[in-house]
Amino acid sequence: MSTAATVVIALVAIIHVYFLVLEMFLWDKPAGLRAFGQTQQAATATKVLAANQGLYNGFLAAGLFWGLSMGSAGFSVKVFFLVCVLIAGLYGAATASKKILYAQALPAAVGLVLLWLS
């Protein structure tokens, strides 16, 4: 696997750890309110849902780190989790915010392309 693919996949995983932290621990704090453009009232009402969503983002990150730890033997694991991230990003962009396309789907797509080219 190329260094570029490894770096991009690691960045996608780190981004999802960041999402986990925002959604599970900072959702109703100033950083979370800013990141998601929410009011305190809305954040308080949706805190449990956000924590659940954050946990799923953590699973995506864990899968990507697992694939990376396997080296070239983890090719299919990396493809699977990058496709999951890509689909989640496309769905989020279509239903929640176009910013998700750039923050989640695009990095996953780049990772997939680099992985296939390596």
trRosetta pair geometry for C-beta under 8 A, 3 or more apart (Angstrom, degrees):
i j d omega theta_ij theta_ji phi_ij phi_ji
1 5 5.1 -109 179 80 96 130
1 6 5.7 112 121 -56 116 93
1 71 7.1 -169 13 -174 117 56
1 72 5.7 -174 -22 -90 92 73
1 75 7.5 -176 -73 -91 113 84
1 115 6.8 -19 -137 -131 107 69
1 118 4.7 60 -144 127 48 151
2 5 4.6 97 61 5 85 101
2 6 7.0 -149 97 -4 47 87
2 114 6.3 -110 63 175 122 95
2 117 7.1 -18 -2 96 140 90
2 118 3.8 -137 -8 -107 91 116
3 6 5.6 -56 -149 38 34 114
3 7 6.2 34 154 -20 68 106
4 7 5.8 -55 -147 36 29 110
4 8 6.3 24 158 -15 65 108
4 114 5.1 -126 112 -151 100 135
4 118 7.8 -172 59 -74 88 116
5 8 6.0 -58 -144 39 29 106
5 9 6.1 26 159 -16 66 110
5 111 6.6 97 -153 -155 69 62
5 114 3.8 -178 -89 129 79 106
5 115 4.7 126 -152 -77 130 55
5 117 7.5 -176 -64 59 121 87
5 118 4.8 -79 -8 -29 147 143
6 9 6.0 -58 -144 40 26 108
6 10 6.2 26 156 -18 63 109
6 68 6.6 103 -144 -135 82 105
7 10 5.8 -57 -148 38 28 111
7 11 6.3 29 153 -20 64 106
8 11 5.6 -53 -148 36 32 113
8 12 6.5 36 152 -21 65 101
8 107 6.6 -173 -172 -170 92 82
8 110 5.5 -124 -160 113 146 103
8 111 4.4 -167 122 -91 112 78
8 114 5.5 112 32 35 144 153
9 12 5.6 -48 -149 33 34 113
9 13 6.5 35 151 -18 63 103
9 64 5.7 -169 174 -169 90 109
9 67 7.2 -96 175 92 141 118
9 68 5.9 168 113 -75 125 109
9 78 5.9 -28 -133 -149 147 118
9 82 7.0 -71 -117 -75 94 117
9 111 4.8 114 -78 -149 68 124
9 114 8.0 -138 -35 79 90 121
9 115 7.0 74 -61 -69 124 114
10 13 5.6 -54 -151 37 33 113
10 14 6.3 33 151 -19 67 105
10 64 7.7 167 -96 143 31 115
10 65 7.9 70 -120 -97 68 70
10 68 6.3 78 -77 -103 82 159
11 14 5.6 -52 -143 38 34 111
11 15 6.3 41 154 -24 65 102
11 107 6.4 -117 107 -163 107 132
12 15 5.7 -49 -149 32 31 115
12 16 6.7 27 152 -16 62 105
12 64 6.0 -149 93 -134 102 163
12 82 6.9 45 118 -111 169 84
12 85 6.1 62 179 165 125 173
12 107 4.9 169 -90 132 91 116
12 108 5.7 103 -131 -83 141 65
12 111 5.4 -41 -24 -44 143 153
13 16 5.8 -60 -155 37 32 109
13 17 6.7 36 148 -21 66 100
13 60 7.7 -162 -118 124 61 75
13 61 4.5 104 -163 -147 72 72
13 64 3.8 -153 -80 92 106 130
13 65 5.2 123 -160 -52 152 80
13 68 7.3 -78 -24 -12 154 136
14 17 5.5 -46 -150 31 38 113
14 18 6.5 43 148 -20 64 101
14 61 7.4 108 -63 -135 17 116
15 18 5.5 -53 -156 34 34 116
15 19 6.6 37 146 -20 66 101
15 103 7.1 175 -172 172 134 80
15 104 7.2 -178 131 -100 135 64
15 107 6.5 102 5 72 159 165
16 19 5.2 -40 -144 33 41 115
16 20 6.5 52 150 -24 63 97
16 57 4.6 -163 -166 177 86 87
16 58 7.0 169 144 -83 98 26
16 60 4.8 -122 -152 88 158 108
16 61 3.8 -166 92 -61 115 96
16 64 7.2 125 30 17 140 135
16 85 7.2 -95 -69 -111 131 120
17 20 5.4 -47 -154 30 35 118
17 21 6.6 35 149 -18 65 101
17 57 7.8 -176 -71 134 18 101
17 58 7.0 66 -110 -112 55 69
17 61 4.8 115 -55 -136 74 163
18 21 5.8 -53 -151 35 33 110
18 22 6.4 32 153 -16 66 106
19 22 5.7 -55 -146 39 32 111
19 23 5.9 15 162 -7 68 115
19 54 6.5 -168 133 -124 73 70
19 57 4.1 -111 98 -175 119 160
20 23 6.3 -69 -142 46 22 99
20 24 5.6 -4 172 2 65 121
20 54 4.6 105 -143 -178 48 88
20 55 7.1 84 -133 -82 96 24
20 57 4.8 -157 -64 91 75 107
20 58 4.1 80 -106 -65 139 90
20 61 6.7 -76 -24 5 131 141
21 24 6.5 -63 -123 48 19 94
21 25 5.4 -41 -164 40 59 116
21 26 6.2 34 143 1 75 113
21 54 7.5 177 3 -155 14 127
22 25 7.6 -48 -83 54 4 73
22 26 5.0 -59 -134 62 43 113
22 27 6.8 93 152 -73 59 60
22 31 7.0 -118 -120 124 83 102
22 32 5.4 145 -169 -106 76 85
22 35 5.5 -75 -149 84 135 164
22 36 7.6 140 162 -36 121 107
22 54 7.1 -167 72 -106 60 116
23 26 7.8 3 -14 54 16 75
23 27 5.6 43 -152 -74 36 106
23 32 7.6 135 -86 -131 30 119
23 50 4.5 -148 -163 170 83 87
23 51 6.4 169 140 -91 82 28
23 53 5.2 -103 -176 87 150 95
23 54 3.0 -175 88 -67 109 103
23 57 6.6 113 29 18 140 137
24 27 7.2 128 15 -26 5 109
24 50 7.3 -164 -73 125 34 83
24 51 4.7 78 -123 -133 65 72
24 54 3.6 -151 -42 106 86 154
24 55 6.7 99 -83 -52 122 67
24 58 7.7 17 -29 -37 142 126
25 29 7.7 -10 134 3 63 132
25 54 7.8 167 -4 -180 65 166
26 29 4.5 -76 -153 46 66 117
26 31 4.7 -38 -178 77 135 108
26 32 3.9 166 128 -46 78 106
26 35 7.6 65 113 15 121 135
27 32 4.3 -168 -126 -179 13 156
27 36 7.5 4 -145 12 67 146
27 43 5.5 168 145 -164 82 102
27 46 7.5 -128 171 97 132 85
27 47 5.4 148 95 -125 138 70
27 50 4.3 117 -116 110 147 153
27 51 7.0 -94 -14 -56 147 71
27 54 7.7 -112 -55 -41 115 134
28 32 6.2 -11 -6 78 18 138
28 33 7.1 44 -154 -57 31 94
28 40 6.6 73 -162 -148 88 68
28 43 4.1 152 -103 134 73 119
28 44 5.6 79 -123 -74 137 60
28 47 5.4 -25 -35 -94 123 114
29 32 5.1 87 52 15 71 105
29 33 6.9 -135 95 -8 31 92
30 33 5.6 -56 -141 37 29 113
30 34 6.3 28 161 -17 65 106
31 34 6.0 -57 -150 37 28 109
31 35 6.2 27 155 -21 64 111
32 35 5.6 -53 -139 36 31 112
32 36 6.2 -5 171 12 66 111
32 38 7.5 -26 133 43 81 119
32 43 6.5 116 115 -139 115 138
32 50 7.9 81 -169 164 134 156
33 36 6.9 -78 -143 53 20 86
33 37 7.7 63 167 -108 54 7
33 38 5.3 -110 -137 67 64 80
33 39 7.4 26 -146 -141 111 9
33 40 6.6 -21 -102 -75 137 62
33 43 5.9 -75 -91 -45 84 152
34 37 7.4 18 -170 -71 26 47
36 43 7.6 127 74 -94 129 103
38 42 4.6 -128 -167 83 103 119
38 43 4.7 120 117 -57 135 93
38 46 7.9 -109 -146 45 153 127
39 42 4.7 93 54 8 83 100
39 43 6.8 -152 90 -4 42 88
40 43 5.7 -59 -146 40 30 111
40 44 6.2 33 156 -22 66 107
41 44 5.9 -53 -147 33 27 111
41 45 6.4 23 156 -16 62 110
42 45 5.8 -60 -150 39 30 111
42 46 6.2 -2 162 5 67 115
43 46 6.3 -74 -140 51 26 91
43 47 6.4 59 157 -70 64 83
43 50 7.6 -10 -152 -14 71 155
44 47 5.9 -17 -149 -29 29 116
46 49 4.8 -56 -169 47 77 116
46 50 5.6 81 130 -28 90 101
47 50 5.8 -58 -147 37 29 111
47 51 6.4 31 156 -22 64 104
48 51 5.7 -50 -148 32 32 113
48 52 6.7 35 152 -19 62 103
49 52 5.7 -55 -154 34 33 113
49 53 6.4 33 149 -17 66 106
50 53 5.5 -54 -148 39 35 114
50 54 6.2 40 151 -23 66 104
51 54 5.5 -50 -148 34 32 116
51 55 6.6 40 151 -25 62 99
52 55 5.7 -48 -154 27 33 114
52 56 6.9 33 149 -16 62 101
53 56 5.7 -52 -155 34 36 112
53 57 6.7 37 147 -18 65 103
54 57 5.5 -52 -151 35 37 113
54 58 6.5 42 148 -22 65 101
55 58 5.4 -51 -155 32 35 117
55 59 6.8 39 147 -21 64 98
56 59 5.5 -46 -152 30 38 113
56 60 6.8 41 149 -19 64 99
57 60 5.5 -48 -153 32 38 114
57 61 6.5 39 149 -17 66 103
58 61 5.5 -51 -148 37 35 112
58 62 6.2 37 153 -21 67 105
59 62 5.5 -51 -144 36 33 113
59 63 6.3 35 155 -21 64 104
60 63 5.8 -55 -151 35 29 112
60 64 6.6 27 153 -16 63 106
60 81 5.9 141 -156 -166 67 100
60 84 6.0 -154 -116 106 102 121
60 85 5.5 114 -168 -77 134 92
60 88 7.4 -80 -83 16 151 156
61 64 5.8 -59 -151 38 31 109
61 65 6.3 28 154 -15 67 107
62 65 5.8 -56 -145 40 31 109
62 66 6.1 37 152 -24 65 107
63 66 5.4 -51 -146 34 31 116
63 67 6.4 32 155 -18 64 103
63 77 6.6 -152 -179 175 84 93
63 80 7.2 -96 170 95 133 100
63 81 3.8 172 117 -95 121 137
63 84 7.5 37 76 43 156 144
64 67 5.7 -51 -148 36 32 112
64 68 6.4 33 153 -18 64 105
64 78 6.7 68 -134 -125 64 70
64 81 4.9 -153 -65 117 71 145
64 82 7.2 92 -102 -61 104 72
64 85 7.7 24 -60 -37 126 137
65 68 5.6 -53 -147 38 33 113
65 69 6.3 36 153 -24 65 105
66 69 5.8 -55 -150 32 29 112
66 70 6.8 27 152 -20 61 106
66 74 7.0 180 125 -138 64 135
66 77 6.1 -100 105 164 98 143
67 70 5.8 -60 -155 31 33 112
67 74 3.9 153 -161 160 58 123
67 75 7.8 133 -165 -58 106 6
67 77 3.6 -169 -96 104 96 105
67 78 3.7 154 159 -63 147 73
67 80 7.9 -180 -77 46 136 90
67 81 6.1 -145 -16 23 138 130
68 71 7.9 42 174 -66 38 32
68 74 6.7 -103 -30 88 12 155
68 78 7.0 93 -57 -89 59 114
69 74 6.9 101 63 -51 52 156
70 73 4.7 -105 162 81 101 90
70 74 2.8 123 69 -51 119 110
70 77 6.3 86 30 34 147 142
71 74 6.2 120 54 11 32 100
72 75 6.2 6 -177 -46 54 101
74 77 4.4 -55 -167 45 82 119
74 78 5.6 85 131 -26 92 97
75 78 6.0 -62 -152 37 26 108
75 79 6.4 24 154 -17 65 107
75 115 7.1 145 -146 178 78 110
76 79 5.5 -49 -143 37 35 113
76 80 6.2 40 156 -23 65 104
77 80 5.8 -52 -149 34 29 112
77 81 6.5 15 159 -7 64 108
78 81 6.3 -62 -144 43 28 101
78 82 6.0 26 159 -16 66 112
78 111 7.7 -127 171 156 105 113
78 115 5.8 -170 120 -128 128 148
79 82 5.9 -61 -143 41 26 108
79 83 6.2 27 158 -20 64 109
79 112 6.8 81 -129 -126 69 89
79 115 6.5 -172 -78 121 77 148
80 83 5.9 -61 -152 36 25 109
80 84 6.5 27 151 -20 63 105
81 84 5.3 -46 -147 33 38 116
81 85 6.4 40 153 -19 65 101
82 85 5.6 -51 -148 37 35 112
82 86 6.2 38 151 -22 66 105
82 108 4.9 158 -166 -164 76 89
82 111 5.0 -144 -126 99 133 120
82 112 4.9 167 133 -68 139 89
82 115 7.0 -170 0 3 164 151
83 86 5.5 -51 -144 37 33 115
83 87 6.3 32 157 -17 66 104
83 108 7.7 157 -74 166 16 123
83 112 7.1 86 -67 -94 68 133
84 87 6.0 -55 -147 38 28 108
84 88 6.3 27 155 -16 63 109
85 88 5.8 -58 -147 40 29 111
85 89 6.1 30 155 -20 65 109
85 104 6.2 -142 177 178 89 90
85 105 7.6 174 136 -101 76 41
85 107 7.9 -60 140 86 135 90
85 108 3.9 -175 101 -95 112 141
86 89 5.7 -57 -147 37 27 112
86 90 6.4 26 156 -18 64 106
86 105 5.4 76 -145 -142 57 72
86 108 4.1 -152 -65 112 76 133
86 109 5.7 102 -115 -63 118 72
86 112 6.8 -6 -51 -26 142 139
87 90 5.8 -53 -145 36 31 110
87 91 6.3 29 156 -16 65 108
88 91 5.8 -58 -147 40 29 110
88 92 6.1 29 155 -19 65 110
88 104 6.5 -81 99 154 93 139
88 105 7.9 -162 79 -77 58 80
89 92 5.7 -54 -142 39 29 111
89 93 6.2 30 157 -20 64 106
89 100 5.5 -172 -153 151 67 91
89 101 6.3 112 161 -114 98 34
89 103 7.6 -166 -132 78 111 65
89 104 3.4 -168 -101 106 109 101
89 105 2.9 -176 119 -58 130 76
89 106 7.5 -140 158 -1 152 51
89 108 6.1 -180 3 19 143 131
90 93 5.8 -54 -146 36 29 111
90 94 6.3 24 155 -16 63 109
90 101 7.2 57 -103 -109 46 79
90 105 5.2 102 -54 -108 64 139
91 94 5.8 -60 -148 39 30 109
91 95 6.0 -6 165 8 67 117
92 95 6.4 -74 -133 52 24 89
92 96 4.9 -36 -166 35 69 119
92 97 6.9 -20 156 46 88 72
92 100 3.7 -106 114 152 116 164
92 101 7.9 -164 87 -52 87 53
92 104 6.4 41 52 52 141 147
92 105 7.8 -166 52 -39 100 105
93 96 7.4 -44 -76 53 13 76
93 97 6.9 -59 -119 90 46 44
93 98 5.5 53 -157 -127 87 40
93 99 7.8 -165 -110 54 81 31
93 100 4.6 -145 -67 75 69 96
93 101 3.7 67 -106 -57 146 88
93 104 7.9 -156 -43 57 98 105
93 105 6.1 -49 -20 -7 133 140
96 100 6.1 62 74 -17 108 143
97 100 5.2 111 76 -15 83 96
98 101 5.6 -28 -175 8 58 118
98 102 7.8 41 141 -4 70 97
99 102 6.0 -62 -164 42 47 103
99 103 5.8 29 149 -10 80 117
100 103 5.7 -64 -130 50 34 102
100 104 5.1 -17 -176 25 74 118
100 105 6.8 70 133 -10 74 99
101 104 7.4 -58 -106 53 7 78
101 105 4.9 -39 -147 41 48 126
101 106 6.3 63 149 -30 64 98
102 105 7.5 -7 -38 51 16 84
102 106 5.2 -1 -132 10 40 137
103 106 7.7 77 15 35 15 100
103 107 7.5 -26 165 -1 27 116
104 107 6.8 -72 -155 38 17 102
104 108 6.6 9 159 -12 59 115
105 108 5.9 -66 -152 40 30 110
105 109 6.2 30 155 -21 69 108
106 109 5.6 -53 -144 35 32 112
106 110 6.4 32 157 -18 65 104
107 110 5.7 -53 -147 37 33 112
107 111 6.3 37 153 -21 65 106
108 111 5.5 -54 -150 37 32 116
108 112 6.4 35 152 -21 65 103
109 112 5.7 -52 -149 34 32 112
109 113 6.5 32 154 -18 65 104
110 113 5.8 -53 -148 36 32 110
110 114 6.2 27 156 -14 66 109
111 114 5.9 -58 -144 41 28 108
111 115 6.0 31 156 -23 65 109
112 115 5.6 -55 -144 36 28 113
112 116 6.3 25 159 -16 64 107
113 116 6.0 -60 -150 38 28 107
113 117 6.2 21 155 -15 65 112
114 117 5.7 -60 -144 41 30 110
114 118 6.4 34 157 -31 65 106
115 118 6.0 -55 -150 24 28 112
